[in-house]
Amino acid sequence: MPSPPPPAAPSSKAVEATGTLELGREPARAALCRVLADRDRDCDRRITVRDADFPYALTIESKTLTLRSTSEAAQLVTELAAGLKGSAEKVSLDAARVHLDPVSYLGGRIEHAFFPALTRRIDGDANELLRAAADAKLGRSGDAAPELCPELAARCGVQGAAPMRAPQGELLVYYPSNDAQARTVFERAGVPGRLSVKALPLPVTQGSMRAMTRAGEHGLLTLALDAAGRGRPFVVPGGRFNEMYGWDSFFITWGLLEERSEREVELGRAMVDNLAYEIEHYGKILNANRTYYLLRSQPPLFAALLGAVWRALPHDAERRDWLARGLRAALLEYRKVWSASPRRLGLCEGDVCLARYHGGEGAGEPPEAEPGAFEWFYQAHAVAHGHCAAPADDATARAAFLDCVAALERKYRDDKLKDPAIDAFFTNDRAVRESGHDTTFRWFKGGSDYAIDFATVDLNALLFRAETELATLLREAFDGTLGDATTPALCGRAAARARLVRRYLWDEARGLFLDYDTRRKQRSSYVSATTLYPLWASQPNACDLSLVTPAMARALRDQALAELEAPGGLLATSARSLAEVDAPSVLARVDGGFEVKRLGRQWEAPNGWAPHQMIAWAGLRSAGFAGDAERLAYRWLYTIARNAADYHGTVPEKFDVVKRSHAVFQEYGNVGTEFSYIAEEGFGWMNASFLVGLRELSSERRQALRALDPPEKFW
């Protein structure tokens, strides 16, 4: 690594900067590049704990900024980089913001920079279309960020981006053929040579999706428009996920509503409008609004989202009409998607049945998966079904085996191989992706054990919450009746589901909710953070129903936290459960040779995820365990704040909550950790969890968090 130049000595005439400095663009750029030249020792265009010591004094136009810590230096770089992104002749630098504690600074960045940076809309505006349609998963991305400091490039070299697929040509956008307004808005939209807009023939089938995959014609799906033809805004997760996701939208909106400003509440309302539009025009809330997600959904949180936004709005006639439309959409999805085949199981009481995640509407490999994601499966299948001989240890045999497996993959993708076992695997893979927990060993035992065999705790708890939420909204706004839906009928369904959940999913001996294996007719032993979902689902409701008794709640709290609590928050699954998994391996070419790699999964210990934390806090607090909720929230927020302070504002998709680290290597890496100069967007539900978690803390704990006191100081 090239040695950095010596730091510039502050001028003897310089005075400490206070207030706001108005800098010309070149002095601002020079200051940014100077601090990086002096303090960015590893040439990543960021200031982290891997770099130089502090304090450090930087002179800017006869004013000195004394930077006392890594976080203050990173905050200075962020402020300057943000100003230089704009087109104004002057860059305003607020010295007080540079010196903010990391927690206060991060909260401001999330609210005023990250969420706006993640907000999209889809309409006839070419710039907005190009921004929304970019898709790194298929190699169709926007332009690279500009190099602000060419002198750094000369010293350090150009920083390599993460490998991605080759560009796939122009961007594609589809509007539903059954929407007349969308046709009017989009039929003349597009950017010649860069983006085309087409009508999507409906209904969508397995055949039409496979044809689109073979032709390389996947693209963005349009969403709701207002009366003037302007796209209703939505918030994307960030990074490679540049579209509106089903369950992410709930957690993101939960975070937006914490501020209760008119802008955030209206943005939440727009998110509801877009999800309702998906139900009305695409048949379900989609995994996300890309064509390759058309045939699967995500965990059903729409009713809870609708209720949260409704309660944040003034209750006038116009908004009551808005609620009625949302309720009709929610009821449609509840009946046609989650209470119908193939998601409806045979574990029933009357016409109420437990449900499962399913991917049977799709077929073949999911186009959005990372290259090589299924090599382990094809290798195991090739040997087990006699397509290829198991490789010997020598290099020639291993190379021949990999060539044979690659040929098998090509034949299947090209529809030249009909293999029901491969079809079944990808049906299951889609079910895992529909669960949102993509991927996990929670339902993996090898052979033919699949997610579609399980009545899962999370899904059925969410459906209970949907039933009670819909019943409550009907009573609150419509005297208990809207069309053929009534509060008593929905309460009756929720009561039946509660009995089914307790019968099949509650393990009295272990004090945990566990998924039920319908093939083996027994509960799974695998412990996931989803075991706490029934606490959250049992919020006060018009049905006066709960999935848990007080005694069950106490046992669940004790057993779940004993299995899942880690230094940085809740584990996605218990380490004990993961240790019992015989994880598959994959043979890979590495540095001219071969290596057998044991596979890991990102929704497993030691990782923790924002949605699990948020649901656990709210569920524990509502069950009377506010102290546990605060402790868990503090662990998680400390993990976020410590990483942001030490690593230039990094706010990633997930954490290793054992090490409290964003260095997570299972599967796809960690979205939100690769950037230069400025962390521009964080990650959607991680941003939200920070805002929601702050509300879980007492004023004393917030003060401690601002000082970055570790949880061990208190617990």
Secondary structure, 3 states (H helix, E strand, C coil): CCCCCCCCCCCCCCEECCCEEEEEHHHHHHHHHHHHHHHCCCCCCCCECCCCCCCEEEEECCEEEEECCHHHHHHHHHHHHHHHHCCCCEEEEEHHHHCCCHHHHHHHHHHHHHHHHCEECCCCCHHHHHHHHCEHHHCECCCCCCCCCHHHHHHHCCCCCCCCCCCCCCEEEEEECCCHHHHHHHCCCCECCCEEEEEECCCCCHHHHHHHHHHCCCCEECCCECCCCCECCEECCECCECCCEHHHHHHHHHHHHHHCCHHHHHHHHHHHHHHHHHHHHHCCCCCECEHHHCCCCCCCCHHHHHHHHHHHCCCCHHHHHHHHHHHHHHHHHHHHHHCCCCCEEEEEECCEEEECCCCCCCCCCCCCCCCCCCHHHHHHHHHHCCCCCCCCCCHHHHHHHHHHHHHHHHHHHCCCCCCHHHHHHHHHHHHHHHCCCCCCCCCCCCCCCCHHHEECHHHHHHHHHHHHHHHHHHHHHHCCEECCEEHHHHHHHHHHHHHHHHHHCEECCCCEECCEECCCCEECCCCEHHHHHHHHHCCCCCCCCCCCCHHHHHHHHHHHHHHHEECCEECCECHHHHHCCCCCEEEEEECCEEEEEECCCCCCCCEECHHHHHHHHHHHHHCCCHHHHHHHHHHHHHHHHHHHHHECCCCCCCEECCCCECCCCCCCCCCCCCCCCCCCCCCHHHHHHHHHHHHHCCHHHHHHHHCCCCHHHCC
